[in-house]
Amino acid sequence: MSTIEVIILAIIQGLTEFLPISSSAHLILPSAILGWQDQGIVFDVAVHVGTLFAVMLYFRQDIANLTLGWVKSLAGQHSTESKLAWWVILATIPAGLAGLFAADLIELYLRSPYVIAVTTIVFGLALWLADAKAKQIQSMESITWRQALLIGIAQAVALIPGTSRSGITMTAALMLGLDRVNAARFSFLLSIPIIILSGGYQGLKLVSTPTNYDVNAILLGTGLSFVSALICIHLFLKVINRMGMLPFVIYRLVLGAVLFIVLSQSVS
């Protein structure tokens, strides 16, 4: 990979991991338009590590409180933090199971640019519907186990390329009554265990099939994805109440249309 490829792809990953606009849709655009080769598993793991560090740094106080509450709950001391920690674990199970049993099938049959274009549009419209129609009155701390499980099931659907993990979990949270900021906060917290699981799985594949890699590209990609993800999380939480989800919905619709145009031209 050239330096410019590393820079662009790392920034794309850092931004799109947490915005409701689908990282997979964006990562196929450079290859489709510019003819870049696939970045490979090593780079994928590196940029995901960068985004993981970013979300953990930003929510370090929440993570500390949830972890302490969870540990205390094992000794019978229950609190709002312990309940929320258990709900994060519960909401992670559907995606973990789906990744374990269906990831290869999805990779084989659904990792298509056309699927990504369709899901980018369809789930963008679902986000618009949730943002426009939902009550948005509930805080993250008042989530029930049923709500957490439903959001977790939605997260499992995000294994389909183009869906957007953050997009569909925010959509589900909004539909269940959470306000925008709390829907985003819960989505970001949910990303931590799923990125760890996904990165661990990819890391095991890497260990089983060792390959040469560019250390400088890996370090640059990790650093850039970390910085871009950290900025993205901060700004998104600052402005989401004022601007709502509509700008992201419009962006997804335009992106899906662009993908269809690019794909139709490549076929012809």
C-alpha positions as CSV (number, residue, x, y, z in Angstrom):
1,M,0.0,0.0,0.0
2,S,1.2,3.5,-0.8
3,T,1.3,6.2,2.0
4,I,-1.7,8.0,0.5
5,E,-3.7,4.8,0.5
6,V,-2.9,4.2,4.1
7,I,-3.9,7.7,5.1
8,I,-7.2,7.7,3.2
9,L,-8.3,4.3,4.3
10,A,-7.3,4.8,7.9
11,I,-9.2,8.0,8.1
12,I,-12.2,6.5,6.4
13,Q,-12.2,3.6,8.9
14,G,-11.9,6.0,11.9
15,L,-14.8,8.1,10.8
16,T,-17.2,5.5,9.4
17,E,-16.8,3.0,12.3
18,F,-18.9,5.3,14.5
19,L,-21.0,7.4,12.1
20,P,-24.2,5.7,10.9
21,I,-23.0,5.6,7.3
22,S,-21.5,2.2,6.7
23,S,-17.7,1.6,6.7
24,S,-17.9,-1.2,4.2
25,A,-19.6,1.0,1.6
26,H,-16.8,3.5,1.9
27,L,-14.0,1.0,1.9
28,I,-15.1,-0.4,-1.5
29,L,-15.2,3.0,-3.2
30,P,-11.5,3.6,-3.5
31,S,-11.0,0.2,-5.1
32,A,-14.0,0.6,-7.3
33,I,-13.1,4.2,-8.5
34,L,-9.3,4.2,-8.2
35,G,-8.5,0.5,-8.7
36,W,-6.8,0.1,-5.4
37,Q,-6.1,-3.4,-4.2
38,D,-7.7,-4.9,-1.1
39,Q,-5.9,-3.6,2.0
40,G,-5.6,-7.0,3.6
41,I,-6.3,-8.5,7.0
42,V,-3.2,-7.0,8.7
43,F,-4.3,-3.5,7.9
44,D,-7.9,-4.2,8.8
45,V,-6.9,-5.4,12.3
46,A,-4.6,-2.4,12.7
47,V,-7.2,0.3,12.0
48,H,-9.8,-1.5,14.1
49,V,-7.3,-1.5,17.0
50,G,-7.0,2.3,16.4
51,T,-10.8,2.8,16.6
52,L,-11.0,0.5,19.7
53,F,-8.4,2.6,21.5
54,A,-10.3,5.8,20.6
55,V,-13.7,4.7,21.9
56,M,-12.2,3.2,25.1
57,L,-10.3,6.5,25.7
58,Y,-13.4,8.6,25.2
59,F,-15.6,6.5,27.4
60,R,-12.9,5.5,29.9
61,Q,-15.0,6.8,32.9
62,D,-18.1,4.9,31.8
63,I,-16.0,1.8,31.2
64,A,-14.5,2.1,34.7
65,N,-17.9,2.6,36.3
66,L,-19.5,-0.3,34.4
67,T,-16.6,-2.6,35.1
68,L,-16.7,-1.8,38.8
69,G,-20.4,-2.2,38.9
70,W,-20.3,-5.5,37.2
71,V,-17.6,-6.8,39.6
72,K,-19.7,-5.7,42.6
73,S,-22.8,-7.4,41.1
74,L,-21.0,-10.7,41.3
75,A,-20.9,-10.2,45.0
76,G,-24.6,-9.3,45.1
77,Q,-24.2,-5.5,45.1
78,H,-26.4,-4.3,42.3
79,S,-26.6,-0.8,40.8
80,T,-27.5,1.1,37.7
81,E,-24.0,0.6,36.4
82,S,-24.0,-3.1,37.1
83,K,-27.3,-3.5,35.3
84,L,-26.1,-1.6,32.3
85,A,-22.9,-3.6,32.2
86,W,-24.9,-6.8,32.1
87,W,-27.1,-5.4,29.3
88,V,-24.0,-4.6,27.2
89,I,-22.9,-8.2,27.6
90,L,-26.3,-9.4,26.7
91,A,-26.5,-7.2,23.7
92,T,-23.2,-8.5,22.4
93,I,-24.2,-12.2,22.4
94,P,-26.4,-12.1,19.2
95,A,-23.7,-10.5,17.1
96,G,-21.1,-12.8,18.6
97,L,-23.1,-15.9,17.8
98,A,-23.9,-14.6,14.3
99,G,-20.3,-13.9,13.7
100,L,-19.3,-17.3,14.8
101,F,-21.8,-19.3,12.8
102,A,-22.7,-17.0,9.8
103,A,-19.6,-14.9,9.1
104,D,-18.3,-17.3,6.4
105,L,-21.7,-17.6,4.7
106,I,-22.1,-13.8,4.7
107,E,-18.5,-13.4,3.4
108,L,-19.2,-15.9,0.6
109,Y,-22.7,-14.8,-0.5
110,L,-23.4,-11.2,0.7
111,R,-20.1,-9.4,0.4
112,S,-21.1,-7.9,-2.9
113,P,-20.9,-4.3,-4.0
114,Y,-24.6,-4.5,-5.1
115,V,-25.6,-5.8,-1.6
116,I,-23.7,-2.9,0.0
117,A,-25.4,-0.4,-2.3
118,V,-28.9,-1.7,-1.5
119,T,-28.3,-2.0,2.3
120,T,-26.8,1.5,2.4
121,I,-30.0,2.9,1.0
122,V,-32.5,0.6,2.8
123,F,-31.0,1.0,6.3
124,G,-30.5,4.7,5.7
125,L,-34.3,5.0,5.2
126,A,-34.9,2.9,8.4
127,L,-32.7,5.4,10.3
128,W,-34.7,8.3,8.9
129,L,-38.0,6.6,10.0
130,A,-36.7,5.9,13.5
131,D,-35.4,9.4,13.9
132,A,-38.6,11.0,12.6
133,K,-41.2,8.9,14.4
134,A,-39.7,7.7,17.6
135,K,-40.5,9.3,21.0
136,Q,-36.8,9.8,22.1
137,I,-37.5,10.2,25.8
138,Q,-35.4,7.5,27.4
139,S,-31.9,7.5,28.8
140,M,-29.3,4.8,28.4
141,E,-29.4,4.1,32.1
142,S,-33.1,3.1,32.0
143,I,-32.7,0.4,29.3
144,T,-34.4,-2.9,30.0
145,W,-32.9,-6.3,29.2
146,R,-35.5,-6.7,26.5
147,Q,-34.5,-3.5,24.8
148,A,-30.8,-4.3,25.2
149,L,-31.4,-7.7,23.5
150,L,-33.3,-6.2,20.6
151,I,-30.5,-3.7,20.0
152,G,-28.1,-6.6,20.2
153,I,-30.1,-8.5,17.6
154,A,-30.0,-5.4,15.4
155,Q,-26.2,-5.3,15.8
156,A,-26.1,-8.9,14.5
157,V,-27.8,-7.8,11.3
158,A,-24.9,-5.4,10.8
159,L,-22.8,-8.3,9.7
160,I,-24.5,-7.8,6.3
161,P,-22.1,-5.4,4.5
162,G,-23.4,-1.9,4.0
163,T,-25.8,-2.0,7.0
164,S,-23.6,0.0,9.4
165,R,-23.2,-1.4,12.9
166,S,-23.5,2.0,14.5
167,G,-26.4,3.0,12.1
168,I,-28.6,0.0,12.8
169,T,-27.9,0.0,16.6
170,M,-28.8,3.7,16.8
171,T,-31.9,2.9,14.6
172,A,-33.0,0.2,17.0
173,A,-32.3,2.3,20.1
174,L,-34.3,5.3,18.7
175,M,-37.2,3.0,17.8
176,L,-37.2,1.7,21.3
177,G,-37.5,5.2,22.7
178,L,-34.0,6.4,23.5
179,D,-33.0,9.9,22.7
180,R,-30.3,10.6,20.1
181,V,-27.4,11.1,22.4
182,N,-28.2,8.1,24.6
183,A,-28.8,5.9,21.5
184,A,-25.3,6.9,20.3
185,R,-23.7,6.4,23.7
186,F,-25.1,2.9,24.0
187,S,-24.1,2.1,20.4
188,F,-20.6,3.3,21.0
189,L,-20.3,1.2,24.2
190,L,-21.6,-1.8,22.4
191,S,-18.9,-1.4,19.8
192,I,-16.1,-2.1,22.3
193,P,-16.7,-5.9,22.9
194,I,-17.7,-6.5,19.3
195,I,-14.5,-4.8,18.0
196,I,-12.5,-6.8,20.5
197,L,-14.2,-10.1,19.3
198,S,-13.9,-9.2,15.6
199,G,-10.3,-8.1,16.0
200,G,-9.4,-11.2,18.0
201,Y,-11.0,-13.4,15.3
202,Q,-9.1,-11.7,12.6
203,G,-5.9,-11.8,14.6
204,L,-6.2,-15.5,15.0
205,K,-6.6,-15.9,11.3
206,L,-3.5,-13.8,10.9
207,V,-1.5,-15.9,13.3
208,S,-2.6,-19.1,11.5
209,T,-1.5,-17.7,8.1
210,P,1.5,-15.5,8.9
211,T,2.5,-13.0,6.2
212,N,4.9,-10.1,5.7
213,Y,3.6,-6.6,6.4
214,D,4.8,-3.0,6.4
215,V,5.3,-1.9,10.0
216,N,5.3,1.8,9.1
217,A,2.0,1.4,7.2
218,I,0.5,-0.5,10.2
219,L,1.6,2.2,12.7
220,L,0.4,5.0,10.5
221,G,-2.9,3.4,9.9
222,T,-3.5,2.6,13.6
223,G,-2.6,6.2,14.6
224,L,-4.7,7.9,12.0
225,S,-7.8,5.7,12.7
226,F,-7.4,6.4,16.4
227,V,-7.3,10.2,15.9
228,S,-10.1,10.4,13.3
229,A,-12.3,8.1,15.4
230,L,-11.7,10.1,18.6
231,I,-12.6,13.4,16.8
232,C,-15.6,11.8,15.2
233,I,-17.1,10.5,18.5
234,H,-16.6,13.8,20.2
235,L,-18.1,15.9,17.4
236,F,-21.0,13.5,16.8
237,L,-22.2,13.5,20.4
238,K,-21.9,17.3,20.5
239,V,-24.1,18.0,17.4
240,I,-26.4,15.1,17.1
241,N,-29.3,16.6,19.1
242,R,-29.2,19.8,17.0
243,M,-28.9,18.3,13.5
244,G,-30.6,14.9,14.0
245,M,-30.0,11.9,11.7
246,L,-31.3,13.5,8.5
247,P,-27.9,14.6,7.1
248,F,-26.6,11.0,7.5
249,V,-29.8,9.6,5.9
250,I,-29.3,11.9,2.9
251,Y,-25.6,11.1,2.7
252,R,-26.4,7.3,2.7
253,L,-29.0,7.7,-0.1
254,V,-26.5,9.7,-2.2
255,L,-23.7,7.2,-1.5
256,G,-25.9,4.2,-2.4
257,A,-26.9,6.0,-5.7
258,V,-23.2,6.7,-6.4
259,L,-22.3,3.0,-5.8
260,F,-25.0,1.9,-8.2
261,I,-23.7,4.3,-10.9
262,V,-20.1,3.2,-10.4
263,L,-21.0,-0.4,-10.5
264,S,-23.2,0.0,-13.6
265,Q,-20.3,1.8,-15.4
266,S,-17.8,-0.9,-14.4
267,V,-20.1,-3.6,-15.9
268,S,-20.7,-1.7,-19.1
